[in-house]
Amino acid sequence: MAKAKIHITLKQGVLDPQGKAVRHALDSLGFTGVTQVRIGKLIEIDLAGGDRAAQEAQVRDMCERLLANTVIEEYTFEIA
């Protein structure tokens, strides 16, 4: 069995209000050296069977069709 770890983040240039709120909160707590925070998602999926190329194609298809909004988000993944 393989495990896919998918990292989804907003594309550069897309406003991240959640990241901005966290940066402001960190500043309020005295962490003044933080200049930017970007919030993302980590999704872990267990994959059964198939060869490496088929698993990569399947994960890419999952991301394109459901997991990531490719208009405003980008994704990377690794399979272990």
PDB file with SEQRES, HELIX, SHEET and CRYST1 records, atoms N, CA, C and O in Angstrom:
SEQRES   1 A   80  MET ALA LYS ALA LYS ILE HIS ILE THR LEU LYS GLN GLY          
SEQRES   2 A   80  VAL LEU ASP PRO GLN GLY LYS ALA VAL ARG HIS ALA LEU          
SEQRES   3 A   80  ASP SER LEU GLY PHE THR GLY VAL THR GLN VAL ARG ILE          
SEQRES   4 A   80  GLY LYS LEU ILE GLU ILE ASP LEU ALA GLY GLY ASP ARG          
SEQRES   5 A   80  ALA ALA GLN GLU ALA GLN VAL ARG ASP MET CYS GLU ARG          
SEQRES   6 A   80  LEU LEU ALA ASN THR VAL ILE GLU GLU TYR THR PHE GLU          
SEQRES   7 A   80  ILE ALA                                                      
HELIX    1 AA1 PRO A   17  SER A   28  1                                  12    
HELIX    2 AA2 ARG A   52  MET A   62  1                                  11    
HELIX    3 AA3 CYS A   63  LEU A   67  3                                   5    
SHEET    1 AA1 3 GLY A  40  LEU A  47  0                                        
SHEET    2 AA1 3 ALA A   2  LEU A  10 -1                                        
SHEET    3 AA1 3 GLU A  73  ILE A  79 -1                                        
CRYST1    1.000    1.000    1.000  90.00  90.00  90.00 P 1           1          
ATOM      1  N   MET A   1       0.854  -1.181   0.000  1.00  0.00           N  
ATOM      2  CA  MET A   1       0.000   0.000   0.000  1.00  0.00           C  
ATOM      3  C   MET A   1       0.897   1.241   0.000  1.00  0.00           C  
ATOM      4  O   MET A   1       1.912   1.283   0.696  1.00  0.00           O  
ATOM      5  N   ALA A   2       0.521   2.223  -0.769  1.00  0.00           N  
ATOM      6  CA  ALA A   2       1.268   3.475  -0.854  1.00  0.00           C  
ATOM      7  C   ALA A   2       0.440   4.597  -0.233  1.00  0.00           C  
ATOM      8  O   ALA A   2      -0.787   4.523  -0.160  1.00  0.00           O  
ATOM      9  N   LYS A   3       1.142   5.633   0.210  1.00  0.00           N  
ATOM     10  CA  LYS A   3       0.467   6.801   0.774  1.00  0.00           C  
ATOM     11  C   LYS A   3       0.837   8.014  -0.063  1.00  0.00           C  
ATOM     12  O   LYS A   3       2.015   8.288  -0.293  1.00  0.00           O  
ATOM     13  N   ALA A   4      -0.183   8.738  -0.515  1.00  0.00           N  
ATOM     14  CA  ALA A   4       0.029   9.981  -1.249  1.00  0.00           C  
ATOM     15  C   ALA A   4      -0.157  11.142  -0.281  1.00  0.00           C  
ATOM     16  O   ALA A   4      -1.149  11.198   0.445  1.00  0.00           O  
ATOM     17  N   LYS A   5       0.798  12.067  -0.272  1.00  0.00           N  
ATOM     18  CA  LYS A   5       0.692  13.300   0.501  1.00  0.00           C  
ATOM     19  C   LYS A   5       0.568  14.442  -0.497  1.00  0.00           C  
ATOM     20  O   LYS A   5       1.468  14.691  -1.299  1.00  0.00           O  
ATOM     21  N   ILE A   6      -0.564  15.129  -0.430  1.00  0.00           N  
ATOM     22  CA  ILE A   6      -0.878  16.193  -1.379  1.00  0.00           C  
ATOM     23  C   ILE A   6      -0.870  17.528  -0.641  1.00  0.00           C  
ATOM     24  O   ILE A   6      -1.576  17.702   0.352  1.00  0.00           O  
ATOM     25  N   HIS A   7      -0.069  18.466  -1.133  1.00  0.00           N  
ATOM     26  CA  HIS A   7       0.022  19.805  -0.551  1.00  0.00           C  
ATOM     27  C   HIS A   7      -0.669  20.781  -1.499  1.00  0.00           C  
ATOM     28  O   HIS A   7      -0.305  20.885  -2.670  1.00  0.00           O  
ATOM     29  N   ILE A   8      -1.660  21.491  -0.986  1.00  0.00           N  
ATOM     30  CA  ILE A   8      -2.415  22.439  -1.801  1.00  0.00           C  
ATOM     31  C   ILE A   8      -2.254  23.830  -1.195  1.00  0.00           C  
ATOM     32  O   ILE A   8      -2.487  24.025  -0.002  1.00  0.00           O  
ATOM     33  N   THR A   9      -1.857  24.787  -2.018  1.00  0.00           N  
ATOM     34  CA  THR A   9      -1.684  26.164  -1.569  1.00  0.00           C  
ATOM     35  C   THR A   9      -2.300  27.111  -2.590  1.00  0.00           C  
ATOM     36  O   THR A   9      -2.511  26.745  -3.746  1.00  0.00           O  
ATOM     37  N   LEU A  10      -2.582  28.320  -2.152  1.00  0.00           N  
ATOM     38  CA  LEU A  10      -3.061  29.340  -3.072  1.00  0.00           C  
ATOM     39  C   LEU A  10      -1.928  29.744  -4.010  1.00  0.00           C  
ATOM     40  O   LEU A  10      -0.766  29.793  -3.606  1.00  0.00           O  
ATOM     41  N   LYS A  11      -2.269  30.030  -5.256  1.00  0.00           N  
ATOM     42  CA  LYS A  11      -1.273  30.506  -6.210  1.00  0.00           C  
ATOM     43  C   LYS A  11      -0.749  31.861  -5.763  1.00  0.00           C  
ATOM     44  O   LYS A  11      -1.443  32.620  -5.088  1.00  0.00           O  
ATOM     45  N   GLN A  12       0.492  32.153  -6.152  1.00  0.00           N  
ATOM     46  CA  GLN A  12       1.053  33.466  -5.868  1.00  0.00           C  
ATOM     47  C   GLN A  12       0.168  34.526  -6.522  1.00  0.00           C  
ATOM     48  O   GLN A  12      -0.306  34.344  -7.644  1.00  0.00           O  
ATOM     49  N   GLY A  13      -0.046  35.610  -5.826  1.00  0.00           N  
ATOM     50  CA  GLY A  13      -0.881  36.688  -6.346  1.00  0.00           C  
ATOM     51  C   GLY A  13      -2.330  36.583  -5.916  1.00  0.00           C  
ATOM     52  O   GLY A  13      -3.078  37.552  -6.047  1.00  0.00           O  
ATOM     53  N   VAL A  14      -2.751  35.424  -5.400  1.00  0.00           N  
ATOM     54  CA  VAL A  14      -4.110  35.269  -4.898  1.00  0.00           C  
ATOM     55  C   VAL A  14      -4.112  35.690  -3.436  1.00  0.00           C  
ATOM     56  O   VAL A  14      -3.302  35.207  -2.645  1.00  0.00           O  
ATOM     57  N   LEU A  15      -5.012  36.579  -3.079  1.00  0.00           N  
ATOM     58  CA  LEU A  15      -5.070  37.059  -1.698  1.00  0.00           C  
ATOM     59  C   LEU A  15      -5.387  35.909  -0.749  1.00  0.00           C  
ATOM     60  O   LEU A  15      -6.192  35.032  -1.062  1.00  0.00           O  
ATOM     61  N   ASP A  16      -4.741  35.926   0.417  1.00  0.00           N  
ATOM     62  CA  ASP A  16      -4.914  34.881   1.426  1.00  0.00           C  
ATOM     63  C   ASP A  16      -5.368  35.543   2.732  1.00  0.00           C  
ATOM     64  O   ASP A  16      -4.537  35.809   3.600  1.00  0.00           O  
ATOM     65  N   PRO A  17      -6.676  35.813   2.888  1.00  0.00           N  
ATOM     66  CA  PRO A  17      -7.152  36.498   4.092  1.00  0.00           C  
ATOM     67  C   PRO A  17      -6.887  35.702   5.370  1.00  0.00           C  
ATOM     68  O   PRO A  17      -6.638  36.294   6.421  1.00  0.00           O  
ATOM     69  N   GLN A  18      -6.936  34.394   5.297  1.00  0.00           N  
ATOM     70  CA  GLN A  18      -6.653  33.577   6.473  1.00  0.00           C  
ATOM     71  C   GLN A  18      -5.179  33.716   6.875  1.00  0.00           C  
ATOM     72  O   GLN A  18      -4.865  33.842   8.058  1.00  0.00           O  
ATOM     73  N   GLY A  19      -4.296  33.693   5.903  1.00  0.00           N  
ATOM     74  CA  GLY A  19      -2.878  33.888   6.176  1.00  0.00           C  
ATOM     75  C   GLY A  19      -2.605  35.270   6.752  1.00  0.00           C  
ATOM     76  O   GLY A  19      -1.782  35.424   7.655  1.00  0.00           O  
ATOM     77  N   LYS A  20      -3.300  36.274   6.223  1.00  0.00           N  
ATOM     78  CA  LYS A  20      -3.131  37.639   6.735  1.00  0.00           C  
ATOM     79  C   LYS A  20      -3.581  37.738   8.184  1.00  0.00           C  
ATOM     80  O   LYS A  20      -2.932  38.403   8.991  1.00  0.00           O  
ATOM     81  N   ALA A  21      -4.691  37.081   8.522  1.00  0.00           N  
ATOM     82  CA  ALA A  21      -5.187  37.091   9.903  1.00  0.00           C  
ATOM     83  C   ALA A  21      -4.199  36.402  10.843  1.00  0.00           C  
ATOM     84  O   ALA A  21      -3.976  36.872  11.958  1.00  0.00           O  
ATOM     85  N   VAL A  22      -3.613  35.302  10.407  1.00  0.00           N  
ATOM     86  CA  VAL A  22      -2.630  34.598  11.232  1.00  0.00           C  
ATOM     87  C   VAL A  22      -1.378  35.451  11.414  1.00  0.00           C  
ATOM     88  O   VAL A  22      -0.840  35.530  12.519  1.00  0.00           O  
ATOM     89  N   ARG A  23      -0.906  36.092  10.335  1.00  0.00           N  
ATOM     90  CA  ARG A  23       0.263  36.967  10.455  1.00  0.00           C  
ATOM     91  C   ARG A  23       0.007  38.080  11.451  1.00  0.00           C  
ATOM     92  O   ARG A  23       0.875  38.398  12.264  1.00  0.00           O  
ATOM     93  N   HIS A  24      -1.191  38.684  11.395  1.00  0.00           N  
ATOM     94  CA  HIS A  24      -1.550  39.756  12.328  1.00  0.00           C  
ATOM     95  C   HIS A  24      -1.581  39.224  13.763  1.00  0.00           C  
ATOM     96  O   HIS A  24      -1.095  39.884  14.681  1.00  0.00           O  
ATOM     97  N   ALA A  25      -2.153  38.031  13.956  1.00  0.00           N  
ATOM     98  CA  ALA A  25      -2.212  37.440  15.294  1.00  0.00           C  
ATOM     99  C   ALA A  25      -0.813  37.144  15.826  1.00  0.00           C  
ATOM    100  O   ALA A  25      -0.534  37.370  17.003  1.00  0.00           O  
ATOM    101  N   LEU A  26       0.063  36.642  14.966  1.00  0.00           N  
ATOM    102  CA  LEU A  26       1.440  36.386  15.392  1.00  0.00           C  
ATOM    103  C   LEU A  26       2.128  37.676  15.811  1.00  0.00           C  
ATOM    104  O   LEU A  26       2.847  37.713  16.809  1.00  0.00           O  
ATOM    105  N   ASP A  27       1.900  38.735  15.036  1.00  0.00           N  
ATOM    106  CA  ASP A  27       2.456  40.042  15.376  1.00  0.00           C  
ATOM    107  C   ASP A  27       1.937  40.503  16.737  1.00  0.00           C  
ATOM    108  O   ASP A  27       2.703  41.035  17.541  1.00  0.00           O  
ATOM    109  N   SER A  28       0.649  40.303  17.002  1.00  0.00           N  
ATOM    110  CA  SER A  28       0.049  40.684  18.281  1.00  0.00           C  
ATOM    111  C   SER A  28       0.653  39.913  19.441  1.00  0.00           C  
ATOM    112  O   SER A  28       0.698  40.409  20.567  1.00  0.00           O  
ATOM    113  N   LEU A  29       1.116  38.708  19.170  1.00  0.00           N  
ATOM    114  CA  LEU A  29       1.726  37.874  20.214  1.00  0.00           C  
ATOM    115  C   LEU A  29       3.224  38.140  20.376  1.00  0.00           C  
ATOM    116  O   LEU A  29       3.891  37.485  21.176  1.00  0.00           O  
ATOM    117  N   GLY A  30       3.743  39.093  19.622  1.00  0.00           N  
ATOM    118  CA  GLY A  30       5.143  39.468  19.764  1.00  0.00           C  
ATOM    119  C   GLY A  30       6.084  38.834  18.753  1.00  0.00           C  
ATOM    120  O   GLY A  30       7.294  39.041  18.842  1.00  0.00           O  
ATOM    121  N   PHE A  31       5.575  38.078  17.806  1.00  0.00           N  
ATOM    122  CA  PHE A  31       6.410  37.482  16.769  1.00  0.00           C  
ATOM    123  C   PHE A  31       6.521  38.478  15.616  1.00  0.00           C  
ATOM    124  O   PHE A  31       5.875  38.319  14.581  1.00  0.00           O  
ATOM    125  N   THR A  32       7.346  39.501  15.809  1.00  0.00           N  
ATOM    126  CA  THR A  32       7.393  40.629  14.884  1.00  0.00           C  
ATOM    127  C   THR A  32       8.200  40.367  13.622  1.00  0.00           C  
ATOM    128  O   THR A  32       8.128  41.162  12.685  1.00  0.00           O  
ATOM    129  N   GLY A  33       8.956  39.297  13.564  1.00  0.00           N  
ATOM    130  CA  GLY A  33       9.784  39.022  12.398  1.00  0.00           C  
ATOM    131  C   GLY A  33       9.048  38.339  11.265  1.00  0.00           C  
ATOM    132  O   GLY A  33       9.638  38.097  10.212  1.00  0.00           O  
ATOM    133  N   VAL A  34       7.778  38.023  11.448  1.00  0.00           N  
ATOM    134  CA  VAL A  34       7.015  37.319  10.405  1.00  0.00           C  
ATOM    135  C   VAL A  34       6.480  38.350   9.416  1.00  0.00           C  
ATOM    136  O   VAL A  34       5.766  39.275   9.801  1.00  0.00           O  
ATOM    137  N   THR A  35       6.829  38.185   8.140  1.00  0.00           N  
ATOM    138  CA  THR A  35       6.393  39.164   7.139  1.00  0.00           C  
ATOM    139  C   THR A  35       5.239  38.668   6.284  1.00  0.00           C  
ATOM    140  O   THR A  35       4.486  39.471   5.733  1.00  0.00           O  
ATOM    141  N   GLN A  36       5.091  37.346   6.167  1.00  0.00           N  
ATOM    142  CA  GLN A  36       3.996  36.808   5.365  1.00  0.00           C  
ATOM    143  C   GLN A  36       3.666  35.399   5.833  1.00  0.00           C  
ATOM    144  O   GLN A  36       4.554  34.633   6.207  1.00  0.00           O  
ATOM    145  N   VAL A  37       2.371  35.062   5.809  1.00  0.00           N  
ATOM    146  CA  VAL A  37       1.900  33.712   6.117  1.00  0.00           C  
ATOM    147  C   VAL A  37       0.965  33.292   4.994  1.00  0.00           C  
ATOM    148  O   VAL A  37       0.075  34.047   4.602  1.00  0.00           O  
ATOM    149  N   ARG A  38       1.168  32.091   4.482  1.00  0.00           N  
ATOM    150  CA  ARG A  38       0.278  31.517   3.477  1.00  0.00           C  
ATOM    151  C   ARG A  38      -0.280  30.229   4.080  1.00  0.00           C  
ATOM    152  O   ARG A  38       0.475  29.397   4.583  1.00  0.00           O  
ATOM    153  N   ILE A  39      -1.582  30.072   4.029  1.00  0.00           N  
ATOM    154  CA  ILE A  39      -2.256  28.906   4.588  1.00  0.00           C  
ATOM    155  C   ILE A  39      -2.548  27.920   3.453  1.00  0.00           C  
ATOM    156  O   ILE A  39      -2.942  28.323   2.359  1.00  0.00           O  
ATOM    157  N   GLY A  40      -2.354  26.643   3.720  1.00  0.00           N  
ATOM    158  CA  GLY A  40      -2.616  25.614   2.733  1.00  0.00           C  
ATOM    159  C   GLY A  40      -3.271  24.403   3.365  1.00  0.00           C  
ATOM    160  O   GLY A  40      -3.692  24.435   4.521  1.00  0.00           O  
ATOM    161  N   LYS A  41      -3.350  23.333   2.584  1.00  0.00           N  
ATOM    162  CA  LYS A  41      -3.955  22.083   3.048  1.00  0.00           C  
ATOM    163  C   LYS A  41      -2.988  20.939   2.780  1.00  0.00           C  
ATOM    164  O   LYS A  41      -2.226  20.956   1.814  1.00  0.00           O  
ATOM    165  N   LEU A  42      -3.040  19.947   3.657  1.00  0.00           N  
ATOM    166  CA  LEU A  42      -2.329  18.693   3.452  1.00  0.00           C  
ATOM    167  C   LEU A  42      -3.365  17.588   3.460  1.00  0.00           C  
ATOM    168  O   LEU A  42      -4.133  17.454   4.413  1.00  0.00           O  
ATOM    169  N   ILE A  43      -3.386  16.802   2.406  1.00  0.00           N  
ATOM    170  CA  ILE A  43      -4.320  15.679   2.297  1.00  0.00           C  
ATOM    171  C   ILE A  43      -3.489  14.411   2.150  1.00  0.00           C  
ATOM    172  O   ILE A  43      -2.595  14.348   1.307  1.00  0.00           O  
ATOM    173  N   GLU A  44      -3.780  13.403   2.966  1.00  0.00           N  
ATOM    174  CA  GLU A  44      -3.112  12.111   2.872  1.00  0.00           C  
ATOM    175  C   GLU A  44      -4.116  11.071   2.397  1.00  0.00           C  
ATOM    176  O   GLU A  44      -5.223  10.973   2.927  1.00  0.00           O  
ATOM    177  N   ILE A  45      -3.722  10.302   1.398  1.00  0.00           N  
ATOM    178  CA  ILE A  45      -4.600   9.285   0.818  1.00  0.00           C  
ATOM    179  C   ILE A  45      -3.829   7.976   0.724  1.00  0.00           C  
ATOM    180  O   ILE A  45      -2.710   7.951   0.212  1.00  0.00           O  
ATOM    181  N   ASP A  46      -4.414   6.893   1.214  1.00  0.00           N  
ATOM    182  CA  ASP A  46      -3.832   5.566   1.062  1.00  0.00           C  
ATOM    183  C   ASP A  46      -4.270   4.992  -0.280  1.00  0.00           C  
ATOM    184  O   ASP A  46      -5.453   5.007  -0.622  1.00  0.00           O  
ATOM    185  N   LEU A  47      -3.304   4.489  -1.027  1.00  0.00           N  
ATOM    186  CA  LEU A  47      -3.563   3.928  -2.354  1.00  0.00           C  
ATOM    187  C   LEU A  47      -3.245   2.435  -2.351  1.00  0.00           C  
ATOM    188  O   LEU A  47      -2.184   2.024  -1.881  1.00  0.00           O  
ATOM    189  N   ALA A  48      -4.148   1.640  -2.865  1.00  0.00           N  
ATOM    190  CA  ALA A  48      -3.935   0.199  -2.947  1.00  0.00           C  
ATOM    191  C   ALA A  48      -3.620  -0.189  -4.384  1.00  0.00           C  
ATOM    192  O   ALA A  48      -4.289   0.257  -5.317  1.00  0.00           O  
ATOM    193  N   GLY A  49      -2.614  -1.007  -4.554  1.00  0.00           N  
ATOM    194  CA  GLY A  49      -2.309  -1.588  -5.852  1.00  0.00           C  
ATOM    195  C   GLY A  49      -1.837  -0.604  -6.901  1.00  0.00           C  
ATOM    196  O   GLY A  49      -1.731   0.598  -6.656  1.00  0.00           O  
ATOM    197  N   GLY A  50      -1.557  -1.144  -8.074  1.00  0.00           N  
ATOM    198  CA  GLY A  50      -1.122  -0.328  -9.201  1.00  0.00           C  
ATOM    199  C   GLY A  50       0.361  -0.020  -9.148  1.00  0.00           C  
ATOM    200  O   GLY A  50       0.988  -0.079  -8.090  1.00  0.00           O  
ATOM    201  N   ASP A  51       0.910   0.309 -10.302  1.00  0.00           N  
ATOM    202  CA  ASP A  51       2.317   0.697 -10.328  1.00  0.00           C  
ATOM    203  C   ASP A  51       2.446   2.194 -10.056  1.00  0.00           C  
ATOM    204  O   ASP A  51       1.451   2.915  -9.981  1.00  0.00           O  
ATOM    205  N   ARG A  52       3.666   2.635  -9.913  1.00  0.00           N  
ATOM    206  CA  ARG A  52       3.942   4.025  -9.529  1.00  0.00           C  
ATOM    207  C   ARG A  52       3.342   5.019 -10.530  1.00  0.00           C  
ATOM    208  O   ARG A  52       2.734   6.008 -10.119  1.00  0.00           O  
ATOM    209  N   ALA A  53       3.498   4.781 -11.799  1.00  0.00           N  
ATOM    210  CA  ALA A  53       2.983   5.698 -12.819  1.00  0.00           C  
ATOM    211  C   ALA A  53       1.458   5.784 -12.761  1.00  0.00           C  
ATOM    212  O   ALA A  53       0.893   6.867 -12.913  1.00  0.00           O  
ATOM    213  N   ALA A  54       0.797   4.657 -12.544  1.00  0.00           N  
ATOM    214  CA  ALA A  54      -0.669   4.653 -12.448  1.00  0.00           C  
ATOM    215  C   ALA A  54      -1.131   5.398 -11.204  1.00  0.00           C  
ATOM    216  O   ALA A  54      -2.129   6.119 -11.245  1.00  0.00           O  
ATOM    217  N   GLN A  55      -0.405   5.228 -10.089  1.00  0.00           N  
ATOM    218  CA  GLN A  55      -0.765   5.939  -8.859  1.00  0.00           C  
ATOM    219  C   GLN A  55      -0.596   7.443  -9.034  1.00  0.00           C  
ATOM    220  O   GLN A  55      -1.454   8.217  -8.608  1.00  0.00           O  
ATOM    221  N   GLU A  56       0.496   7.861  -9.655  1.00  0.00           N  
ATOM    222  CA  GLU A  56       0.719   9.293  -9.890  1.00  0.00           C  
ATOM    223  C   GLU A  56      -0.372   9.872 -10.778  1.00  0.00           C  
ATOM    224  O   GLU A  56      -0.873  10.965 -10.512  1.00  0.00           O  
ATOM    225  N   ALA A  57      -0.742   9.156 -11.821  1.00  0.00           N  
ATOM    226  CA  ALA A  57      -1.805   9.624 -12.721  1.00  0.00           C  
ATOM    227  C   ALA A  57      -3.131   9.731 -11.975  1.00  0.00           C  
ATOM    228  O   ALA A  57      -3.893  10.676 -12.178  1.00  0.00           O  
ATOM    229  N   GLN A  58      -3.398   8.757 -11.112  1.00  0.00           N  
ATOM    230  CA  GLN A  58      -4.645   8.765 -10.345  1.00  0.00           C  
ATOM    231  C   GLN A  58      -4.687   9.952  -9.374  1.00  0.00           C  
ATOM    232  O   GLN A  58      -5.711  10.627  -9.266  1.00  0.00           O  
ATOM    233  N   VAL A  59      -3.589  10.205  -8.674  1.00  0.00           N  
ATOM    234  CA  VAL A  59      -3.548  11.323  -7.723  1.00  0.00           C  
ATOM    235  C   VAL A  59      -3.675  12.647  -8.467  1.00  0.00           C  
ATOM    236  O   VAL A  59      -4.395  13.539  -8.018  1.00  0.00           O  
ATOM    237  N   ARG A  60      -2.989  12.785  -9.592  1.00  0.00           N  
ATOM    238  CA  ARG A  60      -3.084  14.013 -10.395  1.00  0.00           C  
ATOM    239  C   ARG A  60      -4.534  14.246 -10.833  1.00  0.00           C  
ATOM    240  O   ARG A  60      -5.028  15.372 -10.779  1.00  0.00           O  
ATOM    241  N   ASP A  61      -5.206  13.185 -11.264  1.00  0.00           N  
ATOM    242  CA  ASP A  61      -6.605  13.281 -11.688  1.00  0.00           C  
ATOM    243  C   ASP A  61      -7.499  13.681 -10.512  1.00  0.00           C  
ATOM    244  O   ASP A  61      -8.405  14.498 -10.675  1.00  0.00           O  
ATOM    245  N   MET A  62      -7.249  13.112  -9.333  1.00  0.00           N  
ATOM    246  CA  MET A  62      -8.020  13.477  -8.130  1.00  0.00           C  
ATOM    247  C   MET A  62      -7.872  14.972  -7.832  1.00  0.00           C  
ATOM    248  O   MET A  62      -8.846  15.657  -7.519  1.00  0.00           O  
ATOM    249  N   CYS A  63      -6.644  15.455  -7.934  1.00  0.00           N  
ATOM    250  CA  CYS A  63      -6.389  16.869  -7.652  1.00  0.00           C  
ATOM    251  C   CYS A  63      -7.079  17.772  -8.663  1.00  0.00           C  
ATOM    252  O   CYS A  63      -7.709  18.764  -8.297  1.00  0.00           O  
ATOM    253  N   GLU A  64      -6.956  17.421  -9.934  1.00  0.00           N  
ATOM    254  CA  GLU A  64      -7.530  18.246 -10.996  1.00  0.00           C  
ATOM    255  C   GLU A  64      -9.054  18.265 -10.964  1.00  0.00           C  
ATOM    256  O   GLU A  64      -9.674  19.282 -11.274  1.00  0.00           O  
ATOM    257  N   ARG A  65      -9.653  17.145 -10.589  1.00  0.00           N  
ATOM    258  CA  ARG A  65     -11.109  17.028 -10.659  1.00  0.00           C  
ATOM    259  C   ARG A  65     -11.824  17.370  -9.360  1.00  0.00           C  
ATOM    260  O   ARG A  65     -12.995  17.748  -9.394  1.00  0.00           O  
ATOM    261  N   LEU A  66     -11.147  17.247  -8.199  1.00  0.00           N  
ATOM    262  CA  LEU A  66     -11.860  17.433  -6.939  1.00  0.00           C  
ATOM    263  C   LEU A  66     -11.072  18.160  -5.858  1.00  0.00           C  
ATOM    264  O   LEU A  66     -11.579  19.110  -5.262  1.00  0.00           O  
ATOM    265  N   LEU A  67      -9.860  17.735  -5.599  1.00  0.00           N  
ATOM    266  CA  LEU A  67      -9.169  18.177  -4.391  1.00  0.00           C  
ATOM    267  C   LEU A  67      -8.670  19.622  -4.435  1.00  0.00           C  
ATOM    268  O   LEU A  67      -8.655  20.301  -3.408  1.00  0.00           O  
ATOM    269  N   ALA A  68      -8.266  20.090  -5.598  1.00  0.00           N  
ATOM    270  CA  ALA A  68      -7.728  21.453  -5.719  1.00  0.00           C  
ATOM    271  C   ALA A  68      -8.589  22.268  -6.680  1.00  0.00           C  
ATOM    272  O   ALA A  68      -9.051  21.765  -7.705  1.00  0.00           O  
ATOM    273  N   ASN A  69      -8.792  23.515  -6.335  1.00  0.00           N  
ATOM    274  CA  ASN A  69      -9.434  24.453  -7.250  1.00  0.00           C  
ATOM    275  C   ASN A  69      -8.308  25.060  -8.082  1.00  0.00           C  
ATOM    276  O   ASN A  69      -7.678  26.033  -7.666  1.00  0.00           O  
ATOM    277  N   THR A  70      -8.059  24.490  -9.247  1.00  0.00           N  
ATOM    278  CA  THR A  70      -6.877  24.861 -10.016  1.00  0.00           C  
ATOM    279  C   THR A  70      -6.927  26.277 -10.589  1.00  0.00           C  
ATOM    280  O   THR A  70      -5.941  26.745 -11.157  1.00  0.00           O  
ATOM    281  N   VAL A  71      -8.046  26.953 -10.451  1.00  0.00           N  
ATOM    282  CA  VAL A  71      -8.111  28.352 -10.875  1.00  0.00           C  
ATOM    283  C   VAL A  71      -7.301  29.218  -9.908  1.00  0.00           C  
ATOM    284  O   VAL A  71      -6.611  30.144 -10.334  1.00  0.00           O  
ATOM    285  N   ILE A  72      -7.383  28.918  -8.605  1.00  0.00           N  
ATOM    286  CA  ILE A  72      -6.701  29.748  -7.604  1.00  0.00           C  
ATOM    287  C   ILE A  72      -5.689  28.981  -6.761  1.00  0.00           C  
ATOM    288  O   ILE A  72      -4.955  29.586  -5.980  1.00  0.00           O  
ATOM    289  N   GLU A  73      -5.637  27.656  -6.906  1.00  0.00           N  
ATOM    290  CA  GLU A  73      -4.732  26.855  -6.089  1.00  0.00           C  
ATOM    291  C   GLU A  73      -3.771  26.065  -6.974  1.00  0.00           C  
ATOM    292  O   GLU A  73      -4.052  25.763  -8.134  1.00  0.00           O  
ATOM    293  N   GLU A  74      -2.613  25.743  -6.365  1.00  0.00           N  
ATOM    294  CA  GLU A  74      -1.667  24.844  -7.004  1.00  0.00           C  
ATOM    295  C   GLU A  74      -1.391  23.700  -6.042  1.00  0.00           C  
ATOM    296  O   GLU A  74      -1.606  23.822  -4.836  1.00  0.00           O  
ATOM    297  N   TYR A  75      -0.920  22.602  -6.579  1.00  0.00           N  
ATOM    298  CA  TYR A  75      -0.695  21.445  -5.728  1.00  0.00           C  
ATOM    299  C   TYR A  75       0.599  20.737  -6.118  1.00  0.00           C  
ATOM    300  O   TYR A  75       1.053  20.803  -7.261  1.00  0.00           O  
ATOM    301  N   THR A  76       1.167  20.069  -5.142  1.00  0.00           N  
ATOM    302  CA  THR A  76       2.265  19.152  -5.352  1.00  0.00           C  
ATOM    303  C   THR A  76       1.927  17.894  -4.568  1.00  0.00           C  
ATOM    304  O   THR A  76       1.133  17.934  -3.628  1.00  0.00           O  
ATOM    305  N   PHE A  77       2.525  16.788  -4.954  1.00  0.00           N  
ATOM    306  CA  PHE A  77       2.283  15.573  -4.194  1.00  0.00           C  
ATOM    307  C   PHE A  77       3.495  14.673  -4.243  1.00  0.00           C  
ATOM    308  O   PHE A  77       4.344  14.778  -5.128  1.00  0.00           O  
ATOM    309  N   GLU A  78       3.551  13.781  -3.261  1.00  0.00           N  
ATOM    310  CA  GLU A  78       4.570  12.761  -3.216  1.00  0.00           C  
ATOM    311  C   GLU A  78       3.903  11.452  -2.844  1.00  0.00           C  
ATOM    312  O   GLU A  78       2.917  11.439  -2.107  1.00  0.00           O  
ATOM    313  N   ILE A  79       4.425  10.376  -3.339  1.00  0.00           N  
ATOM    314  CA  ILE A  79       3.882   9.057  -3.020  1.00  0.00           C  
ATOM    315  C   ILE A  79       4.997   8.245  -2.377  1.00  0.00           C  
ATOM    316  O   ILE A  79       6.087   8.112  -2.933  1.00  0.00           O  
ATOM    317  N   ALA A  80       4.712   7.711  -1.207  1.00  0.00           N  
ATOM    318  CA  ALA A  80       5.707   6.918  -0.473  1.00  0.00           C  
ATOM    319  C   ALA A  80       5.212   5.509  -0.282  1.00  0.00           C  
ATOM    320  O   ALA A  80       5.907   4.686   0.314  1.00  0.00           O  
TER     321      ALA A  80                                                      
END                                                                             
